[in-house]
Amino acid sequence: MSNQHNEQTLENINHYVLEQDRKGLLDNEIDYMAFAHGLHPDDDRDEILEYIAESIFHEQTIGDLI
């Protein structure tokens, strides 16, 4: 995959994650990531959402390699 393609994919995933968060569909994932990374679910929400987006991106990337 090209670097430009990766950046666009990650941007799309970020938009998806933000939309899911606005709908309240990521509460369990946010709580888990907050606990796993020693973060606060509200105060560190942007960082947590970034972790979630990167996790989805890496899962897709690994899936493309298999």
PQR file of N, CA, C, O and H, with PARSE charges and radii, in Angstrom:
ATOM      1  N   MET A   1       0.833  -1.173   0.000 -0.4000 1.5000
ATOM      2  CA  MET A   1       0.000   0.000   0.000 -0.0000 2.0000
ATOM      3  C   MET A   1       0.879   1.239   0.000  0.5500 1.7000
ATOM      4  O   MET A   1       1.928   1.281   0.643 -0.5500 1.4000
ATOM      5  N   SER A   2       0.436   2.222  -0.721 -0.4000 1.5000
ATOM      6  CA  SER A   2       1.199   3.461  -0.756 -0.0000 2.0000
ATOM      7  C   SER A   2       0.947   4.265   0.515  0.5500 1.7000
ATOM      8  O   SER A   2      -0.058   4.078   1.201 -0.5500 1.4000
ATOM      9  H   SER A   2      -0.416   2.187  -1.243  0.4000 1.0000
ATOM     10  N   ASN A   3       1.865   5.146   0.803 -0.4000 1.5000
ATOM     11  CA  ASN A   3       1.761   5.993   1.976 -0.0000 2.0000
ATOM     12  C   ASN A   3       0.507   6.873   1.889  0.5500 1.7000
ATOM     13  O   ASN A   3      -0.195   7.065   2.882 -0.5500 1.4000
ATOM     14  H   ASN A   3       2.681   5.298   0.246  0.4000 1.0000
ATOM     15  N   GLN A   4       0.237   7.403   0.692 -0.4000 1.5000
ATOM     16  CA  GLN A   4      -0.940   8.236   0.496 -0.0000 2.0000
ATOM     17  C   GLN A   4      -2.219   7.438   0.748  0.5500 1.7000
ATOM     18  O   GLN A   4      -3.161   7.936   1.365 -0.5500 1.4000
ATOM     19  H   GLN A   4       0.807   7.246  -0.114  0.4000 1.0000
ATOM     20  N   HIS A   5      -2.239   6.207   0.271 -0.4000 1.5000
ATOM     21  CA  HIS A   5      -3.399   5.337   0.488 -0.0000 2.0000
ATOM     22  C   HIS A   5      -3.583   5.075   1.988  0.5500 1.7000
ATOM     23  O   HIS A   5      -4.706   5.120   2.491 -0.5500 1.4000
ATOM     24  H   HIS A   5      -1.473   5.803  -0.230  0.4000 1.0000
ATOM     25  N   ASN A   6      -2.493   4.803   2.695 -0.4000 1.5000
ATOM     26  CA  ASN A   6      -2.559   4.562   4.136 -0.0000 2.0000
ATOM     27  C   ASN A   6      -3.107   5.777   4.872  0.5500 1.7000
ATOM     28  O   ASN A   6      -3.947   5.642   5.763 -0.5500 1.4000
ATOM     29  H   ASN A   6      -1.581   4.767   2.286  0.4000 1.0000
ATOM     30  N   GLU A   7      -2.633   6.960   4.501 -0.4000 1.5000
ATOM     31  CA  GLU A   7      -3.101   8.185   5.144 -0.0000 2.0000
ATOM     32  C   GLU A   7      -4.590   8.396   4.898  0.5500 1.7000
ATOM     33  O   GLU A   7      -5.318   8.779   5.814 -0.5500 1.4000
ATOM     34  H   GLU A   7      -1.951   7.069   3.777  0.4000 1.0000
ATOM     35  N   GLN A   8      -5.047   8.153   3.684 -0.4000 1.5000
ATOM     36  CA  GLN A   8      -6.468   8.311   3.368 -0.0000 2.0000
ATOM     37  C   GLN A   8      -7.304   7.280   4.121  0.5500 1.7000
ATOM     38  O   GLN A   8      -8.379   7.598   4.630 -0.5500 1.4000
ATOM     39  H   GLN A   8      -4.455   7.842   2.941  0.4000 1.0000
ATOM     40  N   THR A   9      -6.817   6.066   4.190 -0.4000 1.5000
ATOM     41  CA  THR A   9      -7.523   5.016   4.922 -0.0000 2.0000
ATOM     42  C   THR A   9      -7.647   5.383   6.397  0.5500 1.7000
ATOM     43  O   THR A   9      -8.722   5.256   6.983 -0.5500 1.4000
ATOM     44  H   THR A   9      -5.944   5.808   3.777  0.4000 1.0000
ATOM     45  N   LEU A  10      -6.550   5.837   6.995 -0.4000 1.5000
ATOM     46  CA  LEU A  10      -6.578   6.217   8.409 -0.0000 2.0000
ATOM     47  C   LEU A  10      -7.509   7.409   8.628  0.5500 1.7000
ATOM     48  O   LEU A  10      -8.215   7.459   9.635 -0.5500 1.4000
ATOM     49  H   LEU A  10      -5.677   5.940   6.519  0.4000 1.0000
ATOM     50  N   GLU A  11      -7.520   8.355   7.717 -0.4000 1.5000
ATOM     51  CA  GLU A  11      -8.423   9.502   7.824 -0.0000 2.0000
ATOM     52  C   GLU A  11      -9.881   9.044   7.774  0.5500 1.7000
ATOM     53  O   GLU A  11     -10.710   9.525   8.546 -0.5500 1.4000
ATOM     54  H   GLU A  11      -6.946   8.315   6.899  0.4000 1.0000
ATOM     55  N   ASN A  12     -10.190   8.123   6.874 -0.4000 1.5000
ATOM     56  CA  ASN A  12     -11.549   7.584   6.778 -0.0000 2.0000
ATOM     57  C   ASN A  12     -11.945   6.863   8.055  0.5500 1.7000
ATOM     58  O   ASN A  12     -13.073   6.994   8.528 -0.5500 1.4000
ATOM     59  H   ASN A  12      -9.516   7.733   6.247  0.4000 1.0000
ATOM     60  N   ILE A  13     -11.013   6.105   8.608 -0.4000 1.5000
ATOM     61  CA  ILE A  13     -11.282   5.387   9.857 -0.0000 2.0000
ATOM     62  C   ILE A  13     -11.508   6.381  10.992  0.5500 1.7000
ATOM     63  O   ILE A  13     -12.392   6.180  11.825 -0.5500 1.4000
ATOM     64  H   ILE A  13     -10.096   5.998   8.224  0.4000 1.0000
ATOM     65  N   ASN A  14     -10.710   7.455  11.032 -0.4000 1.5000
ATOM     66  CA  ASN A  14     -10.891   8.480  12.070 -0.0000 2.0000
ATOM     67  C   ASN A  14     -12.290   9.087  11.996  0.5500 1.7000
ATOM     68  O   ASN A  14     -12.939   9.273  13.025 -0.5500 1.4000
ATOM     69  H   ASN A  14      -9.992   7.618  10.356  0.4000 1.0000
ATOM     70  N   HIS A  15     -12.757   9.394  10.795 -0.4000 1.5000
ATOM     71  CA  HIS A  15     -14.108   9.938  10.627 -0.0000 2.0000
ATOM     72  C   HIS A  15     -15.153   8.931  11.104  0.5500 1.7000
ATOM     73  O   HIS A  15     -16.124   9.302  11.765 -0.5500 1.4000
ATOM     74  H   HIS A  15     -12.230   9.242   9.959  0.4000 1.0000
ATOM     75  N   TYR A  16     -14.952   7.664  10.768 -0.4000 1.5000
ATOM     76  CA  TYR A  16     -15.865   6.596  11.185 -0.0000 2.0000
ATOM     77  C   TYR A  16     -15.912   6.495  12.710  0.5500 1.7000
ATOM     78  O   TYR A  16     -16.990   6.402  13.297 -0.5500 1.4000
ATOM     79  H   TYR A  16     -14.164   7.362  10.231  0.4000 1.0000
ATOM     80  N   VAL A  17     -14.748   6.514  13.344 -0.4000 1.5000
ATOM     81  CA  VAL A  17     -14.664   6.393  14.804 -0.0000 2.0000
ATOM     82  C   VAL A  17     -15.353   7.588  15.473  0.5500 1.7000
ATOM     83  O   VAL A  17     -16.087   7.414  16.446 -0.5500 1.4000
ATOM     84  H   VAL A  17     -13.872   6.590  12.867  0.4000 1.0000
ATOM     85  N   LEU A  18     -15.121   8.785  14.962 -0.4000 1.5000
ATOM     86  CA  LEU A  18     -15.767   9.969  15.533 -0.0000 2.0000
ATOM     87  C   LEU A  18     -17.292   9.880  15.416  0.5500 1.7000
ATOM     88  O   LEU A  18     -18.013  10.245  16.344 -0.5500 1.4000
ATOM     89  H   LEU A  18     -14.525   8.926  14.172  0.4000 1.0000
ATOM     90  N   GLU A  19     -17.766   9.399  14.287 -0.4000 1.5000
ATOM     91  CA  GLU A  19     -19.210   9.253  14.085 -0.0000 2.0000
ATOM     92  C   GLU A  19     -19.787   8.199  15.040  0.5500 1.7000
ATOM     93  O   GLU A  19     -20.855   8.401  15.618 -0.5500 1.4000
ATOM     94  H   GLU A  19     -17.180   9.102  13.534  0.4000 1.0000
ATOM     95  N   GLN A  20     -19.093   7.098  15.200 -0.4000 1.5000
ATOM     96  CA  GLN A  20     -19.548   6.051  16.122 -0.0000 2.0000
ATOM     97  C   GLN A  20     -19.571   6.577  17.555  0.5500 1.7000
ATOM     98  O   GLN A  20     -20.473   6.248  18.326 -0.5500 1.4000
ATOM     99  H   GLN A  20     -18.225   6.933  14.731  0.4000 1.0000
ATOM    100  N   ASP A  21     -18.586   7.387  17.907 -0.4000 1.5000
ATOM    101  CA  ASP A  21     -18.538   7.975  19.248 -0.0000 2.0000
ATOM    102  C   ASP A  21     -19.707   8.933  19.448  0.5500 1.7000
ATOM    103  O   ASP A  21     -20.340   8.925  20.503 -0.5500 1.4000
ATOM    104  H   ASP A  21     -17.854   7.654  17.281  0.4000 1.0000
ATOM    105  N   ARG A  22     -19.996   9.754  18.446 -0.4000 1.5000
ATOM    106  CA  ARG A  22     -21.129  10.690  18.545 -0.0000 2.0000
ATOM    107  C   ARG A  22     -22.447   9.943  18.766  0.5500 1.7000
ATOM    108  O   ARG A  22     -23.350  10.447  19.434 -0.5500 1.4000
ATOM    109  H   ARG A  22     -19.481   9.760  17.589  0.4000 1.0000
ATOM    110  N   LYS A  23     -22.545   8.765  18.212 -0.4000 1.5000
ATOM    111  CA  LYS A  23     -23.761   7.956  18.360 -0.0000 2.0000
ATOM    112  C   LYS A  23     -23.775   7.167  19.673  0.5500 1.7000
ATOM    113  O   LYS A  23     -24.774   6.529  20.005 -0.5500 1.4000
ATOM    114  H   LYS A  23     -21.811   8.356  17.670  0.4000 1.0000
ATOM    115  N   GLY A  24     -22.665   7.213  20.420 -0.4000 1.5000
ATOM    116  CA  GLY A  24     -22.586   6.502  21.688 -0.0000 2.0000
ATOM    117  C   GLY A  24     -22.336   5.016  21.549  0.5500 1.7000
ATOM    118  O   GLY A  24     -22.648   4.241  22.453 -0.5500 1.4000
ATOM    119  H   GLY A  24     -21.853   7.732  20.151  0.4000 1.0000
ATOM    120  N   LEU A  25     -21.766   4.611  20.407 -0.4000 1.5000
ATOM    121  CA  LEU A  25     -21.585   3.184  20.141 -0.0000 2.0000
ATOM    122  C   LEU A  25     -20.214   2.642  20.556  0.5500 1.7000
ATOM    123  O   LEU A  25     -19.938   1.457  20.374 -0.5500 1.4000
ATOM    124  H   LEU A  25     -21.512   5.240  19.673  0.4000 1.0000
ATOM    125  N   LEU A  26     -19.364   3.496  21.108 -0.4000 1.5000
ATOM    126  CA  LEU A  26     -18.009   3.051  21.460 -0.0000 2.0000
ATOM    127  C   LEU A  26     -17.734   3.082  22.961  0.5500 1.7000
ATOM    128  O   LEU A  26     -16.581   2.985  23.384 -0.5500 1.4000
ATOM    129  H   LEU A  26     -19.589   4.459  21.256  0.4000 1.0000
ATOM    130  N   ASP A  27     -18.772   3.214  23.755 -0.4000 1.5000
ATOM    131  CA  ASP A  27     -18.564   3.380  25.195 -0.0000 2.0000
ATOM    132  C   ASP A  27     -17.761   2.239  25.814  0.5500 1.7000
ATOM    133  O   ASP A  27     -16.864   2.490  26.619 -0.5500 1.4000
ATOM    134  H   ASP A  27     -19.708   3.293  23.412  0.4000 1.0000
ATOM    135  N   ASN A  28     -18.061   1.004  25.460 -0.4000 1.5000
ATOM    136  CA  ASN A  28     -17.317  -0.134  26.014 -0.0000 2.0000
ATOM    137  C   ASN A  28     -15.861  -0.107  25.571  0.5500 1.7000
ATOM    138  O   ASN A  28     -14.961  -0.336  26.379 -0.5500 1.4000
ATOM    139  H   ASN A  28     -18.790   0.800  24.806  0.4000 1.0000
ATOM    140  N   GLU A  29     -15.625   0.172  24.292 -0.4000 1.5000
ATOM    141  CA  GLU A  29     -14.260   0.230  23.777 -0.0000 2.0000
ATOM    142  C   GLU A  29     -13.480   1.366  24.433  0.5500 1.7000
ATOM    143  O   GLU A  29     -12.303   1.210  24.760 -0.5500 1.4000
ATOM    144  H   GLU A  29     -16.356   0.358  23.635  0.4000 1.0000
ATOM    145  N   ILE A  30     -14.138   2.507  24.623 -0.4000 1.5000
ATOM    146  CA  ILE A  30     -13.490   3.652  25.256 -0.0000 2.0000
ATOM    147  C   ILE A  30     -13.111   3.319  26.691  0.5500 1.7000
ATOM    148  O   ILE A  30     -12.003   3.628  27.130 -0.5500 1.4000
ATOM    149  H   ILE A  30     -15.093   2.634  24.357  0.4000 1.0000
ATOM    150  N   ASP A  31     -14.017   2.696  27.418 -0.4000 1.5000
ATOM    151  CA  ASP A  31     -13.712   2.310  28.798 -0.0000 2.0000
ATOM    152  C   ASP A  31     -12.551   1.323  28.846  0.5500 1.7000
ATOM    153  O   ASP A  31     -11.668   1.440  29.695 -0.5500 1.4000
ATOM    154  H   ASP A  31     -14.917   2.445  27.061  0.4000 1.0000
ATOM    155  N   TYR A  32     -12.551   0.355  27.940 -0.4000 1.5000
ATOM    156  CA  TYR A  32     -11.469  -0.627  27.903 -0.0000 2.0000
ATOM    157  C   TYR A  32     -10.132   0.043  27.587  0.5500 1.7000
ATOM    158  O   TYR A  32      -9.141  -0.194  28.277 -0.5500 1.4000
ATOM    159  H   TYR A  32     -13.269   0.260  27.250  0.4000 1.0000
ATOM    160  N   MET A  33     -10.101   0.880  26.544 -0.4000 1.5000
ATOM    161  CA  MET A  33      -8.850   1.550  26.154 -0.0000 2.0000
ATOM    162  C   MET A  33      -8.366   2.484  27.259  0.5500 1.7000
ATOM    163  O   MET A  33      -7.165   2.577  27.510 -0.5500 1.4000
ATOM    164  H   MET A  33     -10.906   1.073  25.983  0.4000 1.0000
ATOM    165  N   ALA A  34      -9.283   3.169  27.913 -0.4000 1.5000
ATOM    166  CA  ALA A  34      -8.907   4.055  29.018 -0.0000 2.0000
ATOM    167  C   ALA A  34      -8.226   3.247  30.120  0.5500 1.7000
ATOM    168  O   ALA A  34      -7.177   3.640  30.630 -0.5500 1.4000
ATOM    169  H   ALA A  34     -10.259   3.093  27.709  0.4000 1.0000
ATOM    170  N   PHE A  35      -8.823   2.127  30.480 -0.4000 1.5000
ATOM    171  CA  PHE A  35      -8.244   1.272  31.511 -0.0000 2.0000
ATOM    172  C   PHE A  35      -6.897   0.706  31.061  0.5500 1.7000
ATOM    173  O   PHE A  35      -5.930   0.729  31.823 -0.5500 1.4000
ATOM    174  H   PHE A  35      -9.676   1.808  30.066  0.4000 1.0000
ATOM    175  N   ALA A  36      -6.829   0.199  29.831 -0.4000 1.5000
ATOM    176  CA  ALA A  36      -5.615  -0.451  29.331 -0.0000 2.0000
ATOM    177  C   ALA A  36      -4.443   0.516  29.217  0.5500 1.7000
ATOM    178  O   ALA A  36      -3.289   0.113  29.367 -0.5500 1.4000
ATOM    179  H   ALA A  36      -7.614   0.181  29.212  0.4000 1.0000
ATOM    180  N   HIS A  37      -4.730   1.786  28.952 -0.4000 1.5000
ATOM    181  CA  HIS A  37      -3.654   2.768  28.741 -0.0000 2.0000
ATOM    182  C   HIS A  37      -3.530   3.758  29.897  0.5500 1.7000
ATOM    183  O   HIS A  37      -2.762   4.716  29.812 -0.5500 1.4000
ATOM    184  H   HIS A  37      -5.667   2.113  28.829  0.4000 1.0000
ATOM    185  N   GLY A  38      -4.275   3.535  30.969 -0.4000 1.5000
ATOM    186  CA  GLY A  38      -4.186   4.413  32.138 -0.0000 2.0000
ATOM    187  C   GLY A  38      -4.674   5.825  31.848  0.5500 1.7000
ATOM    188  O   GLY A  38      -4.099   6.801  32.329 -0.5500 1.4000
ATOM    189  H   GLY A  38      -4.898   2.757  31.038  0.4000 1.0000
ATOM    190  N   LEU A  39      -5.736   5.925  31.060 -0.4000 1.5000
ATOM    191  CA  LEU A  39      -6.277   7.227  30.678 -0.0000 2.0000
ATOM    192  C   LEU A  39      -7.666   7.420  31.279  0.5500 1.7000
ATOM    193  O   LEU A  39      -8.297   6.468  31.739 -0.5500 1.4000
ATOM    194  H   LEU A  39      -6.204   5.132  30.670  0.4000 1.0000
ATOM    195  N   HIS A  40      -8.127   8.659  31.266 -0.4000 1.5000
ATOM    196  CA  HIS A  40      -9.470   8.971  31.755 -0.0000 2.0000
ATOM    197  C   HIS A  40     -10.429   8.997  30.563  0.5500 1.7000
ATOM    198  O   HIS A  40     -10.147   9.650  29.558 -0.5500 1.4000
ATOM    199  H   HIS A  40      -7.615   9.433  30.892  0.4000 1.0000
ATOM    200  N   PRO A  41     -11.561   8.291  30.668 -0.5600 1.5000
ATOM    201  CA  PRO A  41     -12.480   8.176  29.527  0.2800 2.0000
ATOM    202  C   PRO A  41     -12.978   9.512  28.966  0.5500 1.7000
ATOM    203  O   PRO A  41     -13.231   9.614  27.765 -0.5500 1.4000
ATOM    204  N   ASP A  42     -13.121  10.523  29.804 -0.4000 1.5000
ATOM    205  CA  ASP A  42     -13.595  11.819  29.321 -0.0000 2.0000
ATOM    206  C   ASP A  42     -12.445  12.773  29.023  0.5500 1.7000
ATOM    207  O   ASP A  42     -12.394  13.376  27.952 -0.5500 1.4000
ATOM    208  H   ASP A  42     -12.916  10.440  30.779  0.4000 1.0000
ATOM    209  N   ASP A  43     -11.529  12.906  29.968 -0.4000 1.5000
ATOM    210  CA  ASP A  43     -10.436  13.869  29.817 -0.0000 2.0000
ATOM    211  C   ASP A  43      -9.496  13.517  28.668  0.5500 1.7000
ATOM    212  O   ASP A  43      -8.947  14.410  28.021 -0.5500 1.4000
ATOM    213  H   ASP A  43     -11.570  12.416  30.838  0.4000 1.0000
ATOM    214  N   ASP A  44      -9.308  12.235  28.412 -0.4000 1.5000
ATOM    215  CA  ASP A  44      -8.372  11.771  27.381 -0.0000 2.0000
ATOM    216  C   ASP A  44      -9.089  11.156  26.183  0.5500 1.7000
ATOM    217  O   ASP A  44      -8.523  10.320  25.479 -0.5500 1.4000
ATOM    218  H   ASP A  44      -9.754  11.510  28.937  0.4000 1.0000
ATOM    219  N   ARG A  45     -10.320  11.565  25.953 -0.4000 1.5000
ATOM    220  CA  ARG A  45     -11.154  10.945  24.922 -0.0000 2.0000
ATOM    221  C   ARG A  45     -10.532  11.016  23.529  0.5500 1.7000
ATOM    222  O   ARG A  45     -10.568  10.032  22.790 -0.5500 1.4000
ATOM    223  H   ARG A  45     -10.781  12.245  26.524  0.4000 1.0000
ATOM    224  N   ASP A  46      -9.961  12.163  23.159 -0.4000 1.5000
ATOM    225  CA  ASP A  46      -9.347  12.287  21.830 -0.0000 2.0000
ATOM    226  C   ASP A  46      -8.230  11.269  21.638  0.5500 1.7000
ATOM    227  O   ASP A  46      -8.128  10.638  20.587 -0.5500 1.4000
ATOM    228  H   ASP A  46      -9.931  12.962  23.759  0.4000 1.0000
ATOM    229  N   GLU A  47      -7.400  11.117  22.653 -0.4000 1.5000
ATOM    230  CA  GLU A  47      -6.302  10.156  22.581 -0.0000 2.0000
ATOM    231  C   GLU A  47      -6.841   8.721  22.492  0.5500 1.7000
ATOM    232  O   GLU A  47      -6.307   7.898  21.748 -0.5500 1.4000
ATOM    233  H   GLU A  47      -7.482  11.630  23.507  0.4000 1.0000
ATOM    234  N   ILE A  48      -7.881   8.434  23.239 -0.4000 1.5000
ATOM    235  CA  ILE A  48      -8.489   7.105  23.218 -0.0000 2.0000
ATOM    236  C   ILE A  48      -9.088   6.809  21.853  0.5500 1.7000
ATOM    237  O   ILE A  48      -8.920   5.709  21.326 -0.5500 1.4000
ATOM    238  H   ILE A  48      -8.315   9.102  23.844  0.4000 1.0000
ATOM    239  N   LEU A  49      -9.785   7.781  21.275 -0.4000 1.5000
ATOM    240  CA  LEU A  49     -10.368   7.593  19.949 -0.0000 2.0000
ATOM    241  C   LEU A  49      -9.277   7.379  18.903  0.5500 1.7000
ATOM    242  O   LEU A  49      -9.465   6.628  17.946 -0.5500 1.4000
ATOM    243  H   LEU A  49      -9.921   8.674  21.703  0.4000 1.0000
ATOM    244  N   GLU A  50      -8.147   8.036  19.089 -0.4000 1.5000
ATOM    245  CA  GLU A  50      -7.012   7.826  18.188 -0.0000 2.0000
ATOM    246  C   GLU A  50      -6.486   6.394  18.313  0.5500 1.7000
ATOM    247  O   GLU A  50      -6.178   5.757  17.306 -0.5500 1.4000
ATOM    248  H   GLU A  50      -7.994   8.647  19.866  0.4000 1.0000
ATOM    249  N   TYR A  51      -6.385   5.892  19.534 -0.4000 1.5000
ATOM    250  CA  TYR A  51      -5.969   4.498  19.745 -0.0000 2.0000
ATOM    251  C   TYR A  51      -6.939   3.536  19.051  0.5500 1.7000
ATOM    252  O   TYR A  51      -6.515   2.569  18.419 -0.5500 1.4000
ATOM    253  H   TYR A  51      -6.635   6.410  20.352  0.4000 1.0000
ATOM    254  N   ILE A  52      -8.233   3.807  19.173 -0.4000 1.5000
ATOM    255  CA  ILE A  52      -9.234   2.937  18.555 -0.0000 2.0000
ATOM    256  C   ILE A  52      -9.087   2.962  17.039  0.5500 1.7000
ATOM    257  O   ILE A  52      -9.114   1.912  16.397 -0.5500 1.4000
ATOM    258  H   ILE A  52      -8.578   4.593  19.687  0.4000 1.0000
ATOM    259  N   ALA A  53      -8.932   4.143  16.464 -0.4000 1.5000
ATOM    260  CA  ALA A  53      -8.773   4.264  15.008 -0.0000 2.0000
ATOM    261  C   ALA A  53      -7.512   3.546  14.536  0.5500 1.7000
ATOM    262  O   ALA A  53      -7.546   2.839  13.529 -0.5500 1.4000
ATOM    263  H   ALA A  53      -8.909   4.996  16.985  0.4000 1.0000
ATOM    264  N   GLU A  54      -6.413   3.717  15.241 -0.4000 1.5000
ATOM    265  CA  GLU A  54      -5.164   3.048  14.866 -0.0000 2.0000
ATOM    266  C   GLU A  54      -5.304   1.537  14.981  0.5500 1.7000
ATOM    267  O   GLU A  54      -4.751   0.795  14.169 -0.5500 1.4000
ATOM    268  H   GLU A  54      -6.385   4.292  16.059  0.4000 1.0000
ATOM    269  N   SER A  55      -6.037   1.083  15.984 -0.4000 1.5000
ATOM    270  CA  SER A  55      -6.267  -0.352  16.154 -0.0000 2.0000
ATOM    271  C   SER A  55      -7.037  -0.918  14.965  0.5500 1.7000
ATOM    272  O   SER A  55      -6.686  -1.975  14.442 -0.5500 1.4000
ATOM    273  H   SER A  55      -6.486   1.686  16.643  0.4000 1.0000
ATOM    274  N   ILE A  56      -8.086  -0.215  14.539 -0.4000 1.5000
ATOM    275  CA  ILE A  56      -8.857  -0.653  13.373 -0.0000 2.0000
ATOM    276  C   ILE A  56      -7.969  -0.655  12.135  0.5500 1.7000
ATOM    277  O   ILE A  56      -8.012  -1.597  11.343 -0.5500 1.4000
ATOM    278  H   ILE A  56      -8.371   0.643  14.964  0.4000 1.0000
ATOM    279  N   PHE A  57      -7.169   0.387  11.961 -0.4000 1.5000
ATOM    280  CA  PHE A  57      -6.274   0.487  10.806 -0.0000 2.0000
ATOM    281  C   PHE A  57      -5.301  -0.693  10.774  0.5500 1.7000
ATOM    282  O   PHE A  57      -5.104  -1.313   9.728 -0.5500 1.4000
ATOM    283  H   PHE A  57      -7.134   1.152  12.604  0.4000 1.0000
ATOM    284  N   HIS A  58      -4.698  -0.999  11.916 -0.4000 1.5000
ATOM    285  CA  HIS A  58      -3.738  -2.111  11.967 -0.0000 2.0000
ATOM    286  C   HIS A  58      -4.412  -3.452  11.703  0.5500 1.7000
ATOM    287  O   HIS A  58      -3.829  -4.322  11.056 -0.5500 1.4000
ATOM    288  H   HIS A  58      -4.857  -0.496  12.765  0.4000 1.0000
ATOM    289  N   GLU A  59      -5.622  -3.623  12.193 -0.4000 1.5000
ATOM    290  CA  GLU A  59      -6.362  -4.860  11.911 -0.0000 2.0000
ATOM    291  C   GLU A  59      -6.621  -5.004  10.418  0.5500 1.7000
ATOM    292  O   GLU A  59      -6.492  -6.098   9.868 -0.5500 1.4000
ATOM    293  H   GLU A  59      -6.096  -2.917  12.718  0.4000 1.0000
ATOM    294  N   GLN A  60      -6.982  -3.913   9.761 -0.4000 1.5000
ATOM    295  CA  GLN A  60      -7.228  -3.955   8.319 -0.0000 2.0000
ATOM    296  C   GLN A  60      -5.935  -4.204   7.555  0.5500 1.7000
ATOM    297  O   GLN A  60      -5.923  -4.951   6.577 -0.5500 1.4000
ATOM    298  H   GLN A  60      -7.086  -3.024  10.207  0.4000 1.0000
ATOM    299  N   THR A  61      -4.851  -3.584   7.997 -0.4000 1.5000
ATOM    300  CA  THR A  61      -3.561  -3.751   7.331 -0.0000 2.0000
ATOM    301  C   THR A  61      -3.084  -5.191   7.429  0.5500 1.7000
ATOM    302  O   THR A  61      -2.613  -5.761   6.445 -0.5500 1.4000
ATOM    303  H   THR A  61      -4.860  -2.976   8.791  0.4000 1.0000
ATOM    304  N   ILE A  62      -3.203  -5.777   8.606 -0.4000 1.5000
ATOM    305  CA  ILE A  62      -2.801  -7.170   8.786 -0.0000 2.0000
ATOM    306  C   ILE A  62      -3.684  -8.075   7.960  0.5500 1.7000
ATOM    307  O   ILE A  62      -3.207  -9.044   7.371 -0.5500 1.4000
ATOM    308  H   ILE A  62      -3.585  -5.314   9.406  0.4000 1.0000
ATOM    309  N   GLY A  63      -4.982  -7.766   7.910 -0.4000 1.5000
ATOM    310  CA  GLY A  63      -5.910  -8.548   7.084 -0.0000 2.0000
ATOM    311  C   GLY A  63      -5.531  -8.511   5.620  0.5500 1.7000
ATOM    312  O   GLY A  63      -5.716  -9.500   4.912 -0.5500 1.4000
ATOM    313  H   GLY A  63      -5.370  -6.978   8.389  0.4000 1.0000
ATOM    314  N   ASP A  64      -5.005  -7.392   5.150 -0.4000 1.5000
ATOM    315  CA  ASP A  64      -4.577  -7.275   3.757 -0.0000 2.0000
ATOM    316  C   ASP A  64      -3.328  -8.114   3.481  0.5500 1.7000
ATOM    317  O   ASP A  64      -3.091  -8.534   2.349 -0.5500 1.4000
ATOM    318  H   ASP A  64      -4.855  -6.588   5.726  0.4000 1.0000
ATOM    319  N   LEU A  65      -2.535  -8.352   4.522 -0.4000 1.5000
ATOM    320  CA  LEU A  65      -1.296  -9.107   4.343 -0.0000 2.0000
ATOM    321  C   LEU A  65      -1.515 -10.594   4.348  0.5500 1.7000
ATOM    322  O   LEU A  65      -0.703 -11.345   3.808 -0.5500 1.4000
ATOM    323  H   LEU A  65      -2.728  -8.010   5.442  0.4000 1.0000
ATOM    324  N   ILE A  66      -2.620 -11.042   4.962 -0.4000 1.5000
ATOM    325  CA  ILE A  66      -2.885 -12.488   5.089 -0.0000 2.0000
ATOM    326  C   ILE A  66      -3.538 -13.017   3.837  0.5500 1.7000
ATOM    327  O   ILE A  66      -3.837 -14.208   3.753 -0.5500 1.4000
ATOM    328  H   ILE A  66      -3.280 -10.431   5.401  0.4000 1.0000
TER
END
